[in-house]
């Protein structure tokens, strides 16, 4: 509460009225008394008294002080070298069952003349009481009677209440109990200058303990979550953490007690780290006293680690009471890294703040040992992969806000010359498939295969809607659709989506790759096909990319149904009656917040195109343009911001049978493109008729949504760009990665 000032009759000085302090279990009343004079060595009181305001604790206890409204000291030239005493007339009332304690403090110990030059020193400048009933010349003092013995007590600083400054106490309730305290002065007339002398202000503090214990709860704690790095360090070497603490006490304003809040309260965390109390943020309210403290967790020994919790303790230095909040401080990960898993991953922001997101797309398929030893025109990058691109930016997130993270997987390596042929699989999250090599003319062996493209890495909004509830399962539910002989595992869902490009994410159980035979994707109850359909299966997850243009319009829906009634059906071998779908969600590809493009797979004649920023890179030709077959080589573009092999996925090289072009030229397999905002292109010409005998593939593009600030997106090797992320962020296995790191939050203090 604020300190009020009263103006009274001219022969009385101005005094400060009492101010109350309420301490959760303790109640503190402080009264400030200015003393000065108009007659020699006489202490004169106003006939009026003042009773302090009284705050009631939550237990119903209160304490109040009553004392004269004014006190005066006067000095003239008579009766020198005598100790003059007067009762301080301080009265205490409390209903606390455990009684009270009354302390006396002041910032100044001298009596000062109104001219500001002459002073009378306090008789006890030390820190302990002096057993004495009289004063030496030219001194003043406060006498307290303890067990009928007079003591001149020391005057403590207002922030340091000690037993030596204790005037009186009781262990039971009291009513109008007079404190055993007297003021005294002894002046030598030869030394003293007559006139008014005053103290800078005496502070009486009455404490009523409303609990039988000395420990109380912290009322409120703001910024209780502390983000730390994995090793226990804070986010940067200069970062500190600011807590806002409320304890149940109404403190005095700073006019007399000053701003030495760090001398009144000691805050410790987990019994191993001090948190320095500050005057910033200090507020007095009905809730109590609120103040800030700042902790440097880089100095904790041993370090706190993410996932741990710690107690917060507030010790009241002058009063000797303790406030405790158990497990109040929660240490969370200030940096979260998502590595490749081949599954969607959920990101929950544990604290409100700005996060720096870094993402890197996956590489195309690795070279095999045989491919790494192969050379063409002197290059050892035969079938070498394109490198994933890099994207970063700042995104504000609220506490417990959810996002989905899709980390790209690298593509599958192409097969070696003479090995069993296969189409190399594109990496998770949109990598295009590579194609096997053709039969070498005149032999029964296959040429080198093309590698699969790497998937992109992205962050997207969390999708709540799960359409699994609309699915009819093959022989799994008594829902009227029970046909175990059907190749389709399900019909539905009939998802009414707006126009756009999508990635359906379907989670299955009991469906091995050998039993999965593709998808059927259409709308309007099967009367119109979705375009640009691309399917990937990784473990239990099936990703289906498609484009819904709305053309032709739906015309076969039941009356009143606006459509389009999009349906994704999984084809499963009828011998598998255990497979089921547990989740089906649709993500619009244009809602992705941040995308890092994937690198393309490599082919025999060209290293895969790198994943890029605004545009993915073209494949890098390894040979000479003077090669006789150069005109029959193709180097497709990377994806960009508006077009590519597909929205979200890189183009796959077309598969083929055991065929080869006319003539005697050996044709290696073609590579798959990298995924991205738009994936890269791959050569699509027909193997049996096309003159193309070798082709590379392009990388996918990166992207930044407008809500991501201070962002950048680029590919490996781009001129003028920092290549550090490829040595500090990219995993050794060359899959993708996504990392979130807090850069600022409410409790951050630099």
QUIQUI-V362817 format. One record per residue. RES is the residue in one small letter. PHI is phi in whole degrees, 0 to 359 (* if undefined). Layout:
BEGIN
[[RES;PHI] [RES;PHI]]
END
This chain:
BEGIN
[[x;*] [x;281] [x;270] [x;262] [x;240] [x;247] [x;257] [x;239] [x;303] [x;299] [x;277] [x;252] [x;285] [x;281] [x;234] [x;265] [x;285] [x;298] [x;234] [x;258] [x;233] [x;243] [x;235] [x;17] [x;235] [x;225] [x;238] [x;235] [x;243] [x;238] [x;234] [x;252] [x;237] [x;265] [x;241] [x;205] [x;224] [x;214] [x;205] [x;298] [x;45] [x;241] [x;262] [x;246] [x;246] [x;290] [x;287] [x;275] [x;242] [x;235] [x;248] [x;294] [x;296] [x;236] [x;265] [x;261] [x;286] [x;295] [x;272] [x;92] [x;265] [x;213] [x;212] [x;215] [x;242] [x;234] [x;201] [x;299] [x;289] [x;213] [x;225] [x;233] [x;247] [x;232] [x;234] [x;231] [x;261] [x;246] [x;49] [x;280] [x;56] [x;232] [x;275] [x;254] [x;240] [x;208] [x;298] [x;288] [x;58] [x;259] [x;237] [x;243] [x;227] [x;210] [x;258] [x;294] [x;291] [x;255] [x;80] [x;211] [x;225] [x;238] [x;242] [x;236] [x;220] [x;195] [x;279] [x;232] [x;255] [x;264] [x;268] [x;243] [x;294] [x;298] [x;284] [x;78] [x;253] [x;265] [x;224] [x;242] [x;283] [x;282] [x;286] [x;230] [x;280] [x;276] [x;245] [x;235] [x;289] [x;248] [x;285] [x;195] [x;249] [x;223] [x;248] [x;283] [x;304] [x;54] [x;212] [x;224] [x;196] [x;246] [x;260] [x;233] [x;262] [x;237] [x;53] [x;65] [x;243] [x;276] [x;229] [x;268] [x;273] [x;287] [x;255] [x;283] [x;293] [x;298] [x;269] [x;231] [x;272] [x;236] [x;298] [x;292] [x;266] [x;284] [x;268] [x;205] [x;199] [x;212] [x;249] [x;221] [x;299] [x;225] [x;229] [x;52] [x;275] [x;279] [x;285] [x;279] [x;225] [x;227] [x;265] [x;218] [x;211] [x;221] [x;238] [x;274] [x;298] [x;285] [x;259] [x;280] [x;264] [x;301] [x;135] [x;274] [x;237] [x;216] [x;266] [x;291] [x;135] [x;267] [x;241] [x;265] [x;236] [x;256] [x;242] [x;247] [x;277] [x;260] [x;220] [x;281] [x;251] [x;260] [x;232] [x;224] [x;280] [x;288] [x;290] [x;218] [x;220] [x;256] [x;63] [x;284] [x;267] [x;245] [x;281] [x;230] [x;283] [x;299] [x;272] [x;94] [x;285] [x;284] [x;299] [x;221] [x;295] [x;263] [x;284] [x;232] [x;239] [x;251] [x;263] [x;243] [x;242] [x;240] [x;244] [x;283] [x;208] [x;258] [x;273] [x;294] [x;291] [x;275] [x;300] [x;250] [x;286] [x;78] [x;256] [x;280] [x;293] [x;289] [x;271] [x;264] [x;230] [x;247] [x;253] [x;233] [x;238] [x;59] [x;60] [x;219] [x;212] [x;275] [x;240] [x;285] [x;291] [x;230] [x;281] [x;297] [x;79] [x;286] [x;220] [x;255] [x;207] [x;298] [x;288] [x;135] [x;259] [x;247] [x;210] [x;259] [x;222] [x;241] [x;238] [x;254] [x;287] [x;291] [x;258] [x;295] [x;220] [x;286] [x;295] [x;283] [x;233] [x;307] [x;98] [x;272] [x;228] [x;213] [x;286] [x;244] [x;237] [x;246] [x;265] [x;271] [x;302] [x;286] [x;263] [x;80] [x;257] [x;236] [x;250] [x;224] [x;229] [x;288] [x;50] [x;285] [x;261] [x;248] [x;264] [x;241] [x;284] [x;280] [x;220] [x;236] [x;246] [x;248] [x;266] [x;293] [x;231] [x;75] [x;218] [x;295] [x;232] [x;262] [x;249] [x;244] [x;281] [x;281] [x;212] [x;289] [x;172] [x;261] [x;246] [x;270] [x;255] [x;238] [x;224] [x;224] [x;286] [x;275] [x;284] [x;291] [x;300] [x;294] [x;292] [x;280] [x;305] [x;294] [x;290] [x;293] [x;267] [x;274] [x;230] [x;222] [x;54] [x;83] [x;273] [x;260] [x;262] [x;300] [x;59] [x;285] [x;279] [x;288] [x;261] [x;298] [x;276] [x;236] [x;218] [x;213] [x;182] [x;253] [x;227] [x;283] [x;223] [x;271] [x;300] [x;68] [x;284] [x;253] [x;222] [x;253] [x;240] [x;244] [x;262] [x;294] [x;256] [x;287] [x;288] [x;279] [x;293] [x;287] [x;284] [x;283] [x;296] [x;90] [x;279] [x;299] [x;284] [x;200] [x;274] [x;293] [x;281] [x;289] [x;287] [x;308] [x;75] [x;107] [x;292] [x;282] [x;278] [x;272] [x;248] [x;289] [x;288] [x;280] [x;300] [x;289] [x;309] [x;81] [x;228] [x;246] [x;243] [x;258] [x;284] [x;302] [x;273] [x;269] [x;276] [x;282] [x;280] [x;277] [x;281] [x;279] [x;247] [x;211] [x;238] [x;219] [x;299] [x;289] [x;262] [x;279] [x;293] [x;241] [x;276] [x;299] [x;294] [x;263] [x;278] [x;263] [x;263] [x;293] [x;55] [x;246] [x;221] [x;274] [x;245] [x;86] [x;235] [x;232] [x;223] [x;296] [x;271] [x;282] [x;289] [x;275] [x;288] [x;208] [x;240] [x;80] [x;279] [x;265] [x;272] [x;270] [x;260] [x;285] [x;298] [x;155] [x;256] [x;223] [x;235] [x;276] [x;243] [x;244] [x;259] [x;238] [x;227] [x;58] [x;230] [x;292] [x;304] [x;293] [x;261] [x;267] [x;237] [x;108] [x;229] [x;239] [x;234] [x;205] [x;215] [x;56] [x;56] [x;90] [x;267] [x;213] [x;269] [x;283] [x;257] [x;53] [x;276] [x;221] [x;235] [x;230] [x;232] [x;226] [x;62] [x;278] [x;259] [x;241] [x;255] [x;236] [x;268] [x;200] [x;237] [x;247] [x;264] [x;83] [x;238] [x;284] [x;291] [x;291] [x;230] [x;247] [x;276] [x;301] [x;304] [x;87] [x;268] [x;284] [x;79] [x;271] [x;57] [x;289] [x;227] [x;243] [x;242] [x;266] [x;265] [x;224] [x;303] [x;292] [x;289] [x;263] [x;257] [x;260] [x;295] [x;205] [x;250] [x;252] [x;201] [x;214] [x;237] [x;242] [x;248] [x;283] [x;295] [x;279] [x;269] [x;296] [x;283] [x;202] [x;226] [x;247] [x;291] [x;270] [x;279] [x;281] [x;288] [x;266] [x;238] [x;294] [x;262] [x;211] [x;291] [x;299] [x;293] [x;287] [x;296] [x;235] [x;269] [x;298] [x;222] [x;289] [x;270] [x;285] [x;295] [x;261] [x;293] [x;262] [x;257] [x;253] [x;291] [x;274] [x;299] [x;298] [x;260] [x;304] [x;293] [x;257] [x;260] [x;231] [x;229] [x;296] [x;284] [x;278] [x;288] [x;229] [x;277] [x;232] [x;201] [x;169] [x;297] [x;186] [x;281] [x;104] [x;234] [x;274] [x;292] [x;263] [x;290] [x;294] [x;281] [x;205] [x;265] [x;279] [x;233] [x;206] [x;294] [x;298] [x;105] [x;240] [x;275] [x;283] [x;241] [x;281] [x;289] [x;258] [x;272] [x;269] [x;276] [x;279] [x;284] [x;176] [x;305] [x;238] [x;287] [x;285] [x;268] [x;229] [x;295] [x;245] [x;293] [x;289] [x;289] [x;279] [x;242] [x;282] [x;281] [x;290] [x;243] [x;199] [x;204] [x;260] [x;213] [x;267] [x;278] [x;277] [x;269] [x;265] [x;197] [x;231] [x;288] [x;294] [x;280] [x;264] [x;262] [x;50] [x;262] [x;210] [x;214] [x;198] [x;253] [x;297] [x;90] [x;296] [x;300] [x;79] [x;260] [x;285] [x;267] [x;305] [x;306] [x;284] [x;254] [x;251] [x;247] [x;297] [x;295] [x;296] [x;279] [x;69] [x;286] [x;283] [x;199] [x;224] [x;229] [x;248] [x;221] [x;297] [x;249] [x;197] [x;205] [x;301] [x;270] [x;282] [x;230] [x;259]]
END
